[in-house]
Amino acid sequence: MAARVTAHQRGIGPIEPAWSPVRRLAVLRGGGLGDLLFVMPALEALRARYAEAEIVLLGAPGNSRLLADRPGPVDRVVPLPPAKGVHEPRGPRDEGVEEAARREFVGRVGEPPDLGVQLHGGGRWSNPFLLALGPKWTVGARTEDSALLSRWLPYRYYQNEVMRALEIVGLAGAPPVTVVPRIAVTERDLAAAEPALAGLPRPLVALHPGATDPRRRWPAERFAEVAATFAGRGAGVVVLGTPDEQQVVAEVTSLALARAPEGSVRPLTDLSLPGLCGVLARAGVLLANDSGPRHLAEAVGTPTVGVFWMGNAINAGSLGRYHHRVLMSWTAACPVCGVDCVHEEVPRCPHDVSFVADVTVEQAAREVGDLLP
């Protein structure tokens, strides 16, 4: 069981005494864009508590591009090397290349950190990865089969990720200073967005029909119906996606333009991260699946309507409802084979059908209309 706590001050959980001196602080958080944004309030708390320390984020390579030259709590980002359970890039593996990447990573991290903060899951792989850097003190979450840390809390899958990270840094003496992820919007972001948005009507409705897990994707034709509805009312619509999501973006755009005014719906799949920040900052509202762009829109201050499977709503749903609406699917079993999809111990079935198709167009359009300026 977790170590008994004696601190009197409480945040999300107990606020333990801070360590001293802490000159270098390493925070491990791999994963995608949303995963990074979940821990921004925890990073803000660490910055407030350890104001003089260098904070180094050990993160996925793409996250360094988002944080580069942007005001925030992180001093520098060291991209993670390929590592099982921590950072596993797609594509063929080359052990020689991976070993060289690990050596380069250790060199870029530098001397062992005073404090290591594990914000990457239950610790089966991430705790040993962090401990290998030789930190003096460590905090994090852990499952029963993972390595011990100086202070830790038990990992339970169904917990809001922002709250989990804040509870963990409380073990390092860092109480919350904010509970909502925030990313500063820069002039570079807005300038990068201008060419992408030139000539579109206003107000602007943004859509993101993609998601890493196909089960989290609302049907493309429903996104298209919402797009056509608001384009018909005079709004401009952008359909966002990565290069890997070109197919679904093209499908939504084509279906929407069949009913919408010419030039009112535009696909955008080649934006840089600054460009994506700028487009989202200019949008009046974003309708999206549970995805990185939805979390980024919230972080730059844009209202969102998110389509969530009920379990993901617990882990990743917005905390407030004034600016952020959560449309929740209550699907508890695979629509194809009926296998339970709620309990972690039940193996995932092979079906990649939408688990959120019971959310209706009427629900989404009503919330988008309510939030659109």
Phi, psi and omega per residue, in radians:
M1 nan 2.847 -3.116
A2 -1.132 2.645 3.133
A3 -1.066 2.472 3.096
R4 -1.132 2.407 -3.123
V5 -1.832 2.560 -3.114
T6 -2.089 -0.057 -3.099
A7 -1.190 2.594 3.131
H8 -1.612 -0.560 -3.115
Q9 -1.312 2.434 -3.121
R10 -2.257 2.484 3.025
G11 -2.034 -2.114 2.973
I12 -1.123 -0.667 3.003
G13 -2.345 -2.719 3.140
P14 -1.218 2.573 3.010
I15 -1.826 1.845 -3.111
E16 -1.426 2.878 3.089
P17 -1.071 2.473 3.112
A18 -1.307 2.696 3.052
W19 -1.557 2.729 3.129
S20 -2.710 2.452 -0.054
P21 -1.485 2.567 3.029
V22 -2.130 1.844 3.134
R23 -1.710 -0.551 -3.122
R24 -2.280 2.293 -3.031
L25 -2.294 2.117 -3.136
A26 -1.910 2.278 -3.127
V27 -2.057 2.144 3.136
L28 -1.711 2.075 3.024
R29 -2.667 1.756 3.037
G30 -1.540 -2.822 3.105
G31 1.649 -2.882 -3.041
G32 -1.564 -2.941 -3.087
L33 -1.066 -0.804 3.121
G34 -1.072 -0.669 3.131
D35 -1.055 -0.703 3.081
L36 -1.119 -0.793 -3.064
L37 -1.130 -0.559 3.118
F38 -1.010 -0.549 -3.034
V39 -1.697 0.065 -3.140
M40 -1.049 -0.768 3.081
P41 -1.065 -0.610 3.093
A42 -1.156 -0.681 3.082
L43 -1.129 -0.675 3.072
E44 -1.085 -0.696 3.127
A45 -1.138 -0.738 3.109
L46 -1.122 -0.699 3.110
R47 -1.084 -0.727 -3.136
A48 -1.154 -0.668 -3.076
R49 -1.403 -0.683 -3.104
Y50 -1.983 1.135 -2.964
A51 -1.090 -0.519 -3.071
E52 -1.627 -0.107 -3.078
A53 -1.422 2.647 2.937
E54 -1.421 2.173 3.111
I55 -1.797 2.079 -3.121
V56 -1.953 2.134 3.077
L57 -1.603 2.173 3.023
L58 -1.674 1.733 -2.943
G59 -2.376 3.011 3.087
A60 -1.062 2.551 -3.048
P61 -0.934 -0.681 -3.116
G62 -1.118 -0.491 -3.101
N63 -1.187 -0.470 3.112
S64 -1.138 -0.551 3.122
R65 -1.211 -0.577 3.119
L66 -1.220 -0.691 -3.031
L67 -1.547 -0.188 -3.088
A68 -1.110 2.275 3.092
D69 1.011 0.563 -3.132
R70 -2.151 2.312 3.095
P71 -1.007 2.440 -3.140
G72 2.989 -3.093 -3.022
P73 -1.442 -0.171 -3.042
V74 -1.680 2.313 3.099
D75 -1.409 -0.705 3.090
R76 -2.746 2.783 3.108
V77 -2.036 2.282 3.025
V78 -1.897 1.965 -3.110
P79 -1.081 2.421 -3.122
L80 -1.270 2.531 2.996
P81 -1.447 2.926 3.010
P82 -1.000 2.243 -3.124
A83 -2.736 2.246 -3.078
K84 -0.985 2.259 3.082
G85 1.324 -0.051 -3.115
V86 -2.087 -0.924 3.074
H87 -2.592 1.911 -3.077
E88 -2.160 1.533 3.137
P89 -1.100 2.618 3.065
R90 -1.259 2.715 3.103
G91 1.898 3.043 -3.117
P92 -1.154 2.622 -3.133
R93 -1.723 2.565 3.055
D94 -2.318 1.880 -3.020
E95 -1.069 -0.619 3.121
G96 -1.140 -0.763 3.117
V97 -1.131 -0.729 -3.132
E98 -1.117 -0.713 3.130
E99 -1.133 -0.707 3.089
A100 -1.127 -0.664 3.121
A101 -1.139 -0.663 3.125
R102 -1.161 -0.708 3.106
R103 -1.123 -0.724 3.110
E104 -1.123 -0.686 3.125
F105 -1.054 -0.844 -3.132
V106 -1.068 -0.690 3.110
G107 -1.118 -0.667 -3.137
R108 -1.266 -0.574 3.069
V109 -1.118 -0.694 3.111
G110 1.536 -2.650 -3.088
E111 -1.103 2.711 -3.098
P112 -0.953 2.397 3.127
P113 -1.258 2.683 3.037
D114 -1.232 -0.704 -3.094
L115 -2.259 2.220 3.051
G116 -1.934 2.274 -3.083
V117 -2.068 2.037 -3.104
Q118 -1.715 1.887 3.127
L119 -2.020 0.481 -3.020
H120 -2.104 1.326 3.007
G121 1.367 -2.701 -2.993
G122 -1.535 -0.002 2.955
G123 1.628 -0.055 -3.104
R124 -0.996 -0.735 3.099
W125 -1.866 -0.583 -3.028
S126 -1.335 -0.561 3.109
N127 -1.124 -0.877 3.084
P128 -1.072 -0.622 3.121
F129 -1.061 -0.793 -3.138
L130 -1.207 -0.759 -3.112
L131 -1.093 -0.501 3.137
A132 -1.133 -0.306 3.103
L133 -1.438 -0.130 3.045
G134 1.366 0.584 3.135
P135 -1.169 2.605 3.121
K136 -1.216 -0.775 3.134
W137 -2.249 2.667 -3.128
T138 -2.488 2.608 2.990
V139 -2.393 2.721 3.105
G140 2.948 -3.037 3.035
A141 -1.784 2.723 3.110
R142 -2.648 2.527 2.935
T143 -1.482 3.006 -3.052
E144 -1.135 -0.412 -3.076
D145 -1.756 0.234 -3.099
S146 -1.857 2.874 -3.058
A147 -1.149 2.565 3.119
L148 -1.272 2.596 3.041
L149 -2.082 3.000 3.142
S150 -1.030 -0.829 3.055
R151 -2.398 2.448 -3.056
W152 -2.672 2.830 3.015
L153 -2.182 2.681 -3.118
P154 -1.217 2.357 -3.140
Y155 -1.447 2.173 3.001
R156 -2.219 2.227 -2.982
Y157 -0.981 -0.827 -3.045
Y158 -1.469 1.491 3.023
Q159 -2.609 2.418 3.085
N160 -0.970 2.260 -3.017
E161 -1.146 -0.627 3.093
V162 -1.115 -0.763 -3.137
M163 -1.179 -0.647 3.107
R164 -1.047 -0.824 -3.127
A165 -1.113 -0.694 3.111
L166 -1.164 -0.629 3.103
E167 -1.157 -0.667 3.135
I168 -1.141 -0.838 -3.101
V169 -1.212 -0.361 2.996
G170 -1.051 -0.544 3.086
L171 -1.157 -0.334 3.072
A172 -1.690 0.203 3.092
G173 1.509 0.277 -3.059
A174 -1.925 1.735 3.102
P175 -1.278 2.760 -3.137
P176 -1.096 2.474 2.953
V177 -1.991 -0.290 3.016
T178 -2.721 2.727 3.119
V179 -2.116 0.047 -3.136
V180 -2.009 2.186 3.104
P181 -1.031 2.381 3.135
R182 -2.364 2.434 3.022
I183 -2.214 2.262 3.125
A184 -1.229 2.330 3.055
V185 -1.587 2.244 -3.066
T186 -1.879 2.911 3.049
E187 -1.079 -0.582 3.082
R188 -1.069 -0.710 3.109
D189 -1.045 -0.857 -3.070
L190 -1.161 -0.668 3.112
A191 -1.150 -0.663 3.137
A192 -1.172 -0.451 -3.114
A193 -1.445 -0.397 -3.008
E194 -0.996 -0.854 -3.138
P195 -1.101 -0.598 -3.112
A196 -1.184 -0.501 -3.047
L197 -1.807 -0.045 -3.056
A198 -1.003 2.264 3.054
G199 1.509 -0.101 3.123
L200 -1.396 2.509 3.064
P201 -1.121 2.849 3.029
R202 -2.166 2.643 0.064
P203 -1.224 2.941 -3.031
L204 -1.926 2.209 3.023
V205 -1.839 2.204 3.095
A206 -1.856 2.506 3.092
L207 -2.204 2.492 2.954
H208 -2.290 1.764 -3.061
P209 -1.534 0.024 -3.114
G210 -1.646 2.980 3.019
A211 -2.978 2.571 -3.119
T212 -1.037 -0.765 3.126
D213 -1.624 2.060 -3.126
P214 -0.974 -0.452 -3.113
R215 -1.198 -0.323 -3.141
R216 -1.562 0.029 -3.033
R217 -1.606 2.143 2.986
W218 -1.210 2.519 -3.075
P219 -0.981 2.441 -3.079
A220 -1.037 -0.664 -3.100
E221 -1.149 -0.418 3.110
R222 -1.358 -0.685 2.996
F223 -1.007 -0.746 -3.116
A224 -1.111 -0.660 3.139
E225 -1.150 -0.717 3.083
V226 -1.140 -0.748 3.130
A227 -1.025 -0.817 -3.125
A228 -1.123 -0.646 -3.136
T229 -1.057 -0.850 -3.058
F230 -1.407 -0.519 3.002
A231 -1.111 -0.636 3.097
G232 -1.167 -0.351 3.108
R233 -1.639 0.078 3.063
G234 1.812 0.010 3.130
A235 -1.425 2.726 2.911
G236 -1.585 2.580 -3.096
V237 -2.267 2.298 2.991
V238 -2.040 2.386 3.111
V239 -1.893 1.957 -2.980
L240 -1.694 2.624 3.059
G241 -3.080 2.895 3.026
T242 -1.472 2.954 3.050
P243 -0.961 -0.572 3.113
D244 -1.224 -0.281 -3.105
E245 -1.811 0.300 -3.085
Q246 -1.022 -0.628 -3.074
Q247 -1.125 -0.852 -3.120
V248 -1.230 -0.603 3.081
V249 -1.096 -0.767 3.126
A250 -1.124 -0.665 3.132
E251 -1.125 -0.825 3.137
V252 -1.087 -0.771 -3.111
T253 -1.098 -0.804 -3.120
S254 -1.094 -0.801 -3.140
L255 -1.131 -0.665 -3.128
A256 -1.209 -0.753 -3.096
L257 -1.192 -0.329 3.066
A258 -1.141 -0.338 -3.108
R259 -2.129 -0.180 -2.998
A260 -1.843 2.815 3.080
P261 -1.043 2.545 -3.141
E262 -1.021 2.341 3.099
G263 1.403 0.066 -3.081
S264 -1.577 -0.280 -3.105
V265 -2.169 2.214 -3.028
R266 -2.278 2.247 3.046
P267 -1.413 2.468 3.095
L268 -2.370 1.831 -3.126
T269 -2.182 0.155 -3.104
D270 -2.180 0.449 -3.128
L271 -1.315 2.487 2.908
S272 -1.267 2.938 3.071
L273 -1.063 -0.764 3.029
P274 -1.034 -0.708 3.111
G275 -1.097 -0.707 3.101
L276 -1.115 -0.750 3.078
C277 -1.009 -0.779 -3.114
G278 -1.154 -0.745 3.117
V279 -1.097 -0.779 3.140
L280 -1.141 -0.655 3.122
A281 -1.145 -0.539 3.139
R282 -1.438 -0.290 -3.090
A283 -1.297 2.564 3.052
G284 -1.348 -0.528 3.131
V285 -2.859 2.621 3.044
L286 -2.064 2.263 2.965
L287 -1.834 2.172 -3.018
A288 -2.708 2.811 2.907
N289 -1.267 3.078 3.009
D290 -1.217 1.750 -2.990
S291 -2.689 2.941 3.112
G292 -0.986 -0.824 3.115
P293 -1.049 -0.566 3.091
R294 -1.150 -0.760 3.128
H295 -1.166 -0.623 3.111
L296 -1.177 -0.701 3.102
A297 -1.020 -0.784 3.108
E298 -1.092 -0.682 -3.090
A299 -1.196 -0.495 3.110
V300 -1.613 0.029 3.018
G301 1.675 0.265 3.138
T302 -1.628 2.332 3.072
P303 -1.039 2.563 -3.103
T304 -2.346 2.641 2.915
V305 -2.102 1.995 -3.068
G306 -1.926 2.397 3.058
V307 -1.737 2.035 -3.012
F308 -2.194 2.440 2.801
W309 -1.250 2.585 -2.952
M310 -1.028 -0.671 3.127
G311 -1.164 -0.710 3.099
N312 -1.175 -0.519 3.097
A313 -1.098 -0.600 3.084
I314 -1.140 -0.829 -3.044
N315 -1.361 -0.603 -2.912
A316 -2.271 0.013 -3.107
G317 -1.232 2.656 3.092
S318 -1.062 2.598 3.138
L319 -1.402 -0.576 -3.109
G320 -1.830 2.945 3.139
R321 -2.219 -0.036 3.129
Y322 -1.154 -0.836 -3.130
H323 -1.858 -0.194 -3.011
H324 -2.338 2.070 -3.078
R325 -1.850 2.424 3.138
V326 -1.982 1.992 3.046
L327 -1.689 2.016 -2.908
M328 -1.936 2.286 2.999
S329 -1.589 2.401 -3.116
W330 -1.835 0.444 3.125
T331 -1.140 2.101 -3.097
A332 -1.869 -0.123 -3.136
A333 -2.517 2.671 3.135
C334 -0.992 2.243 -3.138
P335 -1.120 -0.292 -3.122
V336 -1.615 -0.915 -3.014
C337 -1.948 -0.170 3.096
G338 1.418 0.115 3.129
V339 -1.184 2.420 3.107
D340 -0.984 2.307 3.130
C341 -2.078 0.272 -3.085
V342 -1.773 -0.715 -3.004
H343 -1.593 2.308 -3.037
E344 -1.079 -0.552 -3.046
E345 -1.322 -0.199 3.121
V346 -1.492 2.165 -3.113
P347 -1.056 2.546 3.127
R348 -1.191 2.327 3.066
C349 -1.339 2.895 -3.047
P350 -1.457 0.035 -2.999
H351 -1.509 2.294 -3.111
D352 -1.875 0.593 3.100
V353 -1.354 2.834 3.123
S354 -1.156 2.278 3.022
F355 -1.689 0.071 -3.075
V356 -2.131 0.322 -3.062
A357 -1.255 -0.190 3.116
D358 -1.392 -0.119 2.986
V359 -1.309 2.301 -3.014
T360 -1.670 2.768 3.045
V361 -1.060 -0.682 -3.122
E362 -1.071 -0.726 3.099
Q363 -1.074 -0.827 -3.084
A364 -1.147 -0.788 -3.104
A365 -1.117 -0.648 -3.137
R366 -1.113 -0.769 -3.116
E367 -1.239 -0.689 3.089
V368 -1.071 -0.787 3.128
G369 -1.111 -0.591 -3.137
D370 -1.215 -0.569 -3.093
L371 -1.613 -0.362 -3.064
L372 -1.195 2.273 -3.125
P373 -1.036 nan nan
